Amino acid sequence: MLDIQNLTLKYGQSQILNGVSLKAQAGEVTALMGTNGVGKTSLLKAIAGRHPYLRGLLLWKGNRKRTSHPLTQQRRASRMSHRGGKSFQ
């Protein structure tokens, strides 16, 4: 369902993610855990199309995803949960 391969993301000159790969299948529970500042929220923003990634491949249900139009990003952002709310839709 979700397949991320070698994702690299930067904020300005700061490299936030480098070569992140992840697979999540339908019917499975996948957790993204780590200490503060390691890029968890940045990865979720890239998945939601809210932040462009520099390199890598992001597939959702077999279709390649890219950063989208700002209005689409805003709609998707409203579906994201932060710190203990409802699940990511």
Z-matrix of the N, CA and C atoms (Angstrom, degrees):
N
C 1 1.444
C 2 1.534 1 110.61
N 3 1.341 2 117.44 1 -55.86
C 4 1.461 3 121.89 2 176.03
C 5 1.518 4 107.77 3 -116.71
N 6 1.316 5 116.28 4 125.83
C 7 1.463 6 121.89 5 -179.38
C 8 1.527 7 108.10 6 -134.17
N 9 1.307 8 116.35 7 115.81
C 10 1.462 9 122.68 8 178.81
C 11 1.525 10 107.24 9 -115.16
N 12 1.332 11 116.75 10 129.52
C 13 1.451 12 121.08 11 -178.24
C 14 1.522 13 110.51 12 -129.53
N 15 1.329 14 116.44 13 119.13
C 16 1.466 15 124.07 14 173.39
C 17 1.527 16 113.60 15 51.65
N 18 1.308 17 117.27 16 46.13
C 19 1.463 18 121.88 17 -177.92
C 20 1.531 19 110.91 18 -74.44
N 21 1.317 20 116.35 19 131.03
C 22 1.459 21 123.49 20 176.22
C 23 1.519 22 108.04 21 -124.47
N 24 1.332 23 116.26 22 132.35
C 25 1.457 24 121.95 23 -175.81
C 26 1.522 25 109.08 24 -137.72
N 27 1.328 26 116.20 25 139.83
C 28 1.466 27 121.97 26 178.26
C 29 1.517 28 110.48 27 -128.06
N 30 1.324 29 115.59 28 149.48
C 31 1.460 30 123.86 29 165.45
C 32 1.509 31 104.91 30 -113.91
N 33 1.335 32 117.51 31 106.22
C 34 1.457 33 120.29 32 -175.51
C 35 1.514 34 109.56 33 62.15
N 36 1.315 35 117.43 34 -124.99
C 37 1.459 36 121.50 35 178.85
C 38 1.528 37 112.89 36 -90.96
N 39 1.318 38 117.62 37 -6.96
C 40 1.468 39 121.48 38 -177.65
C 41 1.520 40 110.91 39 -86.49
N 42 1.319 41 116.30 40 122.36
C 43 1.455 42 120.75 41 176.41
C 44 1.521 43 108.30 42 -83.03
N 45 1.331 44 116.10 43 118.94
C 46 1.456 45 122.02 44 -175.82
C 47 1.525 46 110.90 45 -94.08
N 48 1.322 47 117.13 46 -45.20
C 49 1.462 48 121.99 47 178.42
C 50 1.522 49 108.73 48 -124.69
N 51 1.315 50 116.74 49 142.26
C 52 1.462 51 120.74 50 179.87
C 53 1.528 52 109.70 51 -139.28
N 54 1.318 53 116.10 52 106.42
C 55 1.458 54 121.13 53 175.34
C 56 1.522 55 114.96 54 69.71
N 57 1.321 56 117.82 55 36.73
C 58 1.465 57 121.52 56 -179.64
C 59 1.528 58 109.87 57 -77.59
N 60 1.320 59 116.31 58 130.61
C 61 1.467 60 122.22 59 175.86
C 62 1.521 61 108.61 60 -128.51
N 63 1.334 62 115.48 61 143.21
C 64 1.468 63 121.07 62 -175.39
C 65 1.522 64 108.30 63 -160.76
N 66 1.330 65 116.41 64 141.68
C 67 1.462 66 121.88 65 171.86
C 68 1.513 67 108.77 66 -128.49
N 69 1.321 68 116.05 67 135.22
C 70 1.458 69 122.45 68 175.72
C 71 1.523 70 107.56 69 -133.34
N 72 1.316 71 115.81 70 124.84
C 73 1.459 72 121.40 71 -177.52
C 74 1.526 73 111.01 72 -103.86
N 75 1.314 74 115.91 73 154.59
C 76 1.464 75 121.33 74 176.05
C 77 1.518 76 109.21 75 -59.28
N 78 1.324 77 116.60 76 139.82
C 79 1.452 78 121.71 77 178.59
C 80 1.515 79 114.13 78 85.18
N 81 1.323 80 117.87 79 -3.44
C 82 1.463 81 122.62 80 178.23
C 83 1.528 82 109.85 81 -105.79
N 84 1.300 83 115.92 82 156.44
C 85 1.458 84 121.59 83 172.69
C 86 1.525 85 106.59 84 -103.67
N 87 1.327 86 115.81 85 125.14
C 88 1.463 87 121.04 86 179.72
C 89 1.517 88 107.88 87 -120.12
N 90 1.320 89 116.94 88 130.53
C 91 1.462 90 122.02 89 179.40
C 92 1.515 91 109.54 90 -113.19
N 93 1.310 92 115.86 91 141.18
C 94 1.457 93 123.01 92 175.77
C 95 1.525 94 106.06 93 -114.65
N 96 1.330 95 115.46 94 110.01
C 97 1.457 96 119.44 95 -174.07
C 98 1.524 97 110.20 96 -127.60
N 99 1.314 98 115.48 97 153.38
C 100 1.454 99 121.27 98 176.02
C 101 1.509 100 110.43 99 169.04
N 102 1.315 101 115.34 100 169.50
C 103 1.462 102 120.50 101 179.87
C 104 1.526 103 109.99 102 -73.27
N 105 1.320 104 115.39 103 169.99
C 106 1.465 105 121.14 104 178.55
C 107 1.519 106 110.55 105 -59.01
N 108 1.340 107 115.06 106 138.03
C 109 1.452 108 120.56 107 173.09
C 110 1.510 109 116.82 108 82.99
N 111 1.336 110 118.24 109 11.74
C 112 1.464 111 119.16 110 -178.56
C 113 1.528 112 113.57 111 -95.21
N 114 1.352 113 118.40 112 -3.00
C 115 1.453 114 120.78 113 173.62
C 116 1.513 115 116.81 114 107.30
N 117 1.327 116 118.36 115 13.63
C 118 1.468 117 120.56 116 -179.56
C 119 1.520 118 111.53 117 -60.91
N 120 1.320 119 117.13 118 -51.00
C 121 1.465 120 121.03 119 -179.39
C 122 1.523 121 110.41 120 -66.27
N 123 1.314 122 117.77 121 -37.27
C 124 1.465 123 120.67 122 177.95
C 125 1.520 124 111.12 123 -62.68
N 126 1.324 125 117.38 124 -40.07
C 127 1.464 126 120.72 125 176.87
C 128 1.524 127 110.20 126 -63.75
N 129 1.329 128 117.96 127 -44.57
C 130 1.469 129 120.74 128 178.57
C 131 1.526 130 111.09 129 -62.71
N 132 1.330 131 117.55 130 -37.70
C 133 1.469 132 120.63 131 176.88
C 134 1.518 133 111.06 132 -64.93
N 135 1.312 134 118.03 133 -38.83
C 136 1.472 135 121.00 134 177.06
C 137 1.525 136 110.15 135 -65.47
N 138 1.326 137 117.28 136 -42.73
C 139 1.472 138 121.29 137 178.65
C 140 1.525 139 110.33 138 -61.72
N 141 1.335 140 116.93 139 -41.23
C 142 1.465 141 121.75 140 -178.82
C 143 1.522 142 112.74 141 -77.01
N 144 1.321 143 118.21 142 -5.92
C 145 1.461 144 121.23 143 -179.66
C 146 1.510 145 113.43 144 83.20
N 147 1.327 146 117.92 145 14.66
C 148 1.467 147 121.98 146 -177.84
C 149 1.516 148 113.24 147 -91.03
N 150 1.329 149 117.87 148 -13.37
C 151 1.455 150 120.71 149 179.03
C 152 1.527 151 108.40 150 -140.98
N 153 1.341 152 117.30 151 128.50
C 154 1.465 153 119.17 152 179.69
C 155 1.518 154 111.18 153 -70.48
N 156 1.314 155 115.72 154 146.37
C 157 1.452 156 119.79 155 175.26
C 158 1.518 157 108.83 156 -107.52
N 159 1.315 158 115.64 157 150.65
C 160 1.456 159 122.39 158 -174.00
C 161 1.528 160 111.95 159 -78.46
N 162 1.329 161 115.78 160 -47.35
C 163 1.465 162 121.39 161 -179.20
C 164 1.516 163 109.23 162 -142.14
N 165 1.315 164 114.67 163 162.97
C 166 1.451 165 120.40 164 175.46
C 167 1.517 166 111.88 165 113.99
N 168 1.304 167 114.47 166 -175.08
C 169 1.457 168 122.04 167 -176.92
C 170 1.521 169 108.20 168 -133.88
N 171 1.323 170 115.26 169 132.64
C 172 1.457 171 121.80 170 178.39
C 173 1.528 172 106.92 171 -127.66
N 174 1.320 173 116.23 172 112.51
C 175 1.462 174 121.96 173 -179.71
C 176 1.519 175 109.85 174 -113.20
N 177 1.330 176 116.55 175 132.55
C 178 1.464 177 123.19 176 174.61
C 179 1.514 178 106.75 177 -120.82
N 180 1.328 179 116.99 178 116.09
C 181 1.464 180 123.16 179 -177.24
C 182 1.529 181 110.75 180 53.56
N 183 1.327 182 115.92 181 37.87
C 184 1.461 183 122.03 182 177.10
C 185 1.512 184 115.39 183 84.22
N 186 1.330 185 118.32 184 -4.68
C 187 1.466 186 122.00 185 -179.40
C 188 1.520 187 110.44 186 -104.44
N 189 1.322 188 115.88 187 134.92
C 190 1.459 189 120.61 188 179.38
C 191 1.527 190 110.31 189 -68.47
N 192 1.334 191 115.85 190 134.77
C 193 1.460 192 121.74 191 178.61
C 194 1.522 193 109.64 192 -107.84
N 195 1.291 194 114.59 193 143.17
C 196 1.463 195 121.60 194 174.16
C 197 1.522 196 107.72 195 -131.72
N 198 1.317 197 116.67 196 169.70
C 199 1.461 198 120.53 197 175.98
C 200 1.518 199 108.04 198 -63.36
N 201 1.310 200 116.19 199 139.35
C 202 1.455 201 120.82 200 -173.33
C 203 1.523 202 112.44 201 -108.82
N 204 1.311 203 115.42 202 -178.33
C 205 1.459 204 123.90 203 178.57
C 206 1.540 205 109.68 204 -60.06
N 207 1.335 206 118.89 205 144.35
C 208 1.463 207 121.26 206 -177.58
C 209 1.525 208 115.13 207 -53.14
N 210 1.337 209 119.50 208 -36.07
C 211 1.467 210 120.28 209 178.47
C 212 1.522 211 111.21 210 -68.09
N 213 1.324 212 116.74 211 -38.53
C 214 1.463 213 120.24 212 175.96
C 215 1.516 214 109.72 213 -65.30
N 216 1.329 215 116.50 214 -39.48
C 217 1.459 216 120.79 215 177.82
C 218 1.522 217 110.46 216 -60.16
N 219 1.326 218 116.65 217 -41.51
C 220 1.461 219 121.09 218 -178.62
C 221 1.534 220 110.71 219 -64.13
N 222 1.336 221 116.85 220 -42.51
C 223 1.465 222 120.28 221 178.33
C 224 1.524 223 110.55 222 -63.63
N 225 1.340 224 116.58 223 -42.70
C 226 1.458 225 119.84 224 179.48
C 227 1.515 226 111.13 225 -66.48
N 228 1.325 227 116.63 226 -37.08
C 229 1.468 228 120.33 227 -179.28
C 230 1.513 229 111.04 228 -62.06
N 231 1.328 230 116.96 229 -32.97
C 232 1.461 231 119.80 230 -179.70
C 233 1.520 232 111.14 231 -67.25
N 234 1.324 233 117.99 232 -16.41
C 235 1.461 234 122.20 233 178.85
C 236 1.526 235 112.26 234 -91.21
N 237 1.335 236 117.26 235 -12.56
C 238 1.455 237 119.68 236 -179.44
C 239 1.517 238 110.33 237 -78.56
N 240 1.291 239 115.83 238 140.84
C 241 1.456 240 121.95 239 176.26
C 242 1.509 241 108.33 240 -104.35
N 243 1.309 242 116.99 241 146.45
C 244 1.456 243 119.79 242 178.86
C 245 1.517 244 109.88 243 -125.62
N 246 1.310 245 115.99 244 124.04
C 247 1.457 246 123.88 245 172.95
C 248 1.523 247 115.03 246 54.12
N 249 1.314 248 114.83 247 70.32
C 250 1.448 249 119.12 248 168.48
C 251 1.512 250 117.38 249 91.13
N 252 1.325 251 118.37 250 5.45
C 253 1.455 252 120.09 251 176.78
C 254 1.508 253 110.24 252 -80.67
N 255 1.311 254 116.59 253 -155.39
C 256 1.463 255 120.86 254 178.10
C 257 1.527 256 109.70 255 -66.82
N 258 1.331 257 115.12 256 165.02
C 259 1.455 258 120.10 257 -176.12
C 260 1.527 259 111.79 258 -68.53
N 261 1.319 260 114.43 259 155.59
C 262 1.459 261 124.69 260 176.46
C 263 1.518 262 108.01 261 -62.92
N 264 1.334 263 118.63 262 124.02
C 265 1.479 264 121.12 263 -176.75
C 266 1.507 265 110.94 264 -94.30
